[in-house]
Amino acid sequence: MPPSRAAVRRYKPLCREAKCYAAAMAVKPRIAIIGPGRLGSALALELRRAEYRVSAIISGRSVASRRQGQVLARQVHARWTAEGAPFDADLVWFCVPDREIARAARQLADVVEWKGRIALHSSGALASDELRLLRRRGAAVASVHPLMTFVRGAVPSLKGVPFGLEGDPAALRVAHRIVRDLGAEAFSVSKRKKLAYHAWGAFTSPLLIALLVTGEKVARAAGVSSAEARRKMVPILRQTLANYAKLGPAGAFSGPIVRGDAQVVRKHVTELKKIPGAGEVYAALARAALRHLPAGNRKELERLLRK
């Protein structure tokens, strides 16, 4: 439902331009979540914790999606609605996969009146222009992406999480407030730099997991099972991240490269040839270390890794 008539009358002098969005949302907006998946669920729960009213959970029509949406709606005391049905909200937050954002916007374009509403999506790679159809219908739009990982079986807190924001000024003002109320941190991302921003995020979690699973394969070659390797790696991983946070990359870097021990690196390279894929990962990371981190015996190590 759009802002009340009383609110519109109160802020009428401001409503000639985009300022009307912020004025009409002087109180916390009612929020509809489109997509009750991992991100949508975590976001709805955190919004509820921050005393926002989640008025609607909107899901697809498949049995699994309906069930997921209904469960989440009960958790946050919202109304569950199937995609394409009318709903009441001041702000609509699209939490669907990237490839579904524009389609979902088209699906909902004629369901409600968009003038005066805010529409957000949470893609890290795509700009707010994915919601251009709703912008043309009168909504202020933005992309609001949490730099956090969402996986089945874990619901992370959003306190302290950075959110990359890009979009229309009116939508950004509301988004900044929501992010602040969640206890998170908002920062601006240029539309032209969103792909680099998203790739940065890939290095912080999914590609880190790819590195760790490669480590598990190396552990198996050392006679340690994957499950045991995961358990044994946790203490050094925790300390490495603590060192990185406190001391920065150079201060946290250790091992044969920083010591310039070319003999050990050469033996590593030879041994890892026996493990499919591990040698390539090791060499790529070692070359990155030589480019960006302190290293002894640098020239010899560079020659070794070029081979």
Residue pairs with C-beta under 8 A, 6 or more apart in sequence:
1 30
1 88
1 89
1 90
2 24
2 90
2 113
2 115
2 116
2 117
3 24
3 25
3 90
3 116
7 23
7 24
7 26
7 27
8 15
8 20
8 24
10 23
11 20
11 23
11 24
11 26
14 20
14 23
15 23
15 24
18 140
18 168
18 169
18 170
19 170
20 116
20 170
21 116
21 118
21 140
21 170
21 171
21 173
21 174
22 170
22 173
22 174
24 90
24 116
25 90
25 91
25 118
25 174
28 51
28 52
28 53
28 181
29 52
29 89
29 90
29 91
29 118
29 174
30 53
30 54
30 55
30 88
30 89
30 90
30 91
31 47
31 52
31 53
31 54
31 55
31 89
31 90
31 91
31 92
31 93
32 54
32 55
32 56
32 57
32 58
32 81
32 87
32 88
32 89
32 91
32 92
32 93
33 40
33 43
33 44
33 54
33 56
33 57
33 58
33 72
33 78
33 93
33 95
34 40
34 58
34 83
34 92
34 93
34 94
34 95
34 96
34 104
34 108
35 58
35 59
35 94
35 95
35 96
35 100
35 104
36 44
36 57
36 59
36 65
36 68
36 69
36 71
36 72
36 73
36 95
37 68
37 95
37 96
37 150
38 150
38 151
38 152
39 95
39 122
39 146
39 150
40 57
40 72
40 93
40 95
40 96
41 68
41 72
41 155
42 150
42 155
42 156
42 158
43 93
43 95
43 122
43 146
43 158
44 54
44 57
44 72
44 75
44 76
44 78
45 75
45 76
45 155
46 157
46 158
46 182
47 54
47 76
47 178
47 182
48 54
48 75
48 76
48 77
50 178
50 181
50 182
50 183
51 181
52 178
52 181
54 76
54 77
54 78
55 78
55 79
55 87
55 88
55 89
56 73
56 78
56 79
56 80
56 81
56 87
56 88
56 89
57 69
57 70
57 72
57 73
57 76
57 78
57 79
57 80
57 81
58 69
58 80
58 81
58 82
58 83
58 85
58 87
58 108
59 65
59 66
59 68
59 69
59 70
59 80
59 81
59 82
59 83
60 66
60 82
60 83
61 82
61 83
66 80
66 82
69 80
70 80
72 78
72 80
73 79
73 80
79 87
79 88
81 87
83 104
83 107
83 108
84 107
84 108
84 111
85 111
86 111
86 112
87 111
87 112
89 112
89 117
90 117
90 118
91 117
91 118
91 119
91 120
91 174
92 108
92 117
92 118
92 119
92 120
92 139
93 119
93 120
93 121
93 122
93 144
94 101
94 104
94 105
94 119
94 120
94 121
94 122
94 131
95 121
95 122
96 104
96 121
98 123
98 125
98 126
98 130
101 121
101 123
101 126
101 130
101 131
102 130
102 131
102 133
105 119
105 130
105 131
105 133
105 134
106 133
108 134
109 133
109 134
109 137
113 138
114 134
114 137
114 138
114 139
115 137
115 138
115 139
116 138
116 139
117 134
117 138
117 139
117 140
118 139
118 140
118 141
118 142
118 170
118 171
118 174
118 175
119 131
119 134
119 135
119 139
119 140
119 141
119 142
119 171
120 141
120 142
120 143
120 144
120 167
120 171
120 175
121 128
121 130
121 131
121 141
121 143
121 144
122 143
122 144
122 145
122 146
123 130
123 143
123 145
124 145
124 147
124 164
124 194
124 197
124 198
124 201
125 194
125 195
125 198
126 143
126 194
127 143
127 166
127 167
127 191
127 194
128 141
128 142
128 143
128 166
128 167
128 168
128 171
128 191
129 191
130 143
131 139
131 141
132 141
134 141
135 141
135 168
139 171
140 167
140 168
140 169
140 170
140 171
140 174
141 167
141 168
141 171
142 165
142 166
142 167
142 168
142 171
142 172
142 175
143 164
143 165
143 166
143 167
143 189
143 194
144 163
144 164
144 165
144 167
144 175
144 178
144 179
145 163
145 164
145 165
145 189
145 197
145 198
146 158
146 161
146 162
146 163
146 184
147 161
147 162
147 163
147 164
147 201
147 204
148 156
148 158
148 161
149 156
149 205
149 206
150 156
158 182
158 183
158 184
159 182
159 183
159 184
160 183
160 184
160 185
161 182
161 184
161 185
162 184
162 185
162 186
162 187
163 175
163 179
163 184
163 185
163 186
163 187
164 187
164 188
164 189
164 194
164 197
165 172
165 175
165 176
165 179
165 186
165 187
165 188
165 189
166 172
166 188
166 189
166 190
166 191
166 194
167 175
175 186
176 186
179 185
179 186
180 186
189 197
211 281
211 285
212 230
212 233
212 237
214 277
214 278
214 281
215 229
215 233
216 226
216 229
216 230
217 275
217 276
217 277
217 278
218 272
218 275
218 278
219 225
219 226
219 228
219 229
219 232
219 233
220 226
220 229
221 271
221 274
221 275
224 232
240 252
243 251
243 252
244 252
249 292
249 293
250 293
250 294
253 289
253 293
253 294
256 264
256 265
256 268
257 265
257 286
257 289
257 290
257 293
257 295
257 296
257 301
258 293
258 294
258 295
258 296
259 296
260 295
260 296
260 297
260 298
260 300
260 301
261 296
261 297
262 297
262 300
262 301
262 304
265 286
265 301
265 304
265 305
266 304
268 282
269 279
269 282
269 283
269 304
269 305
272 278
272 279
272 282
273 279
283 305
286 301
286 305
287 305
289 295
290 298
290 301
290 302
290 305
295 301
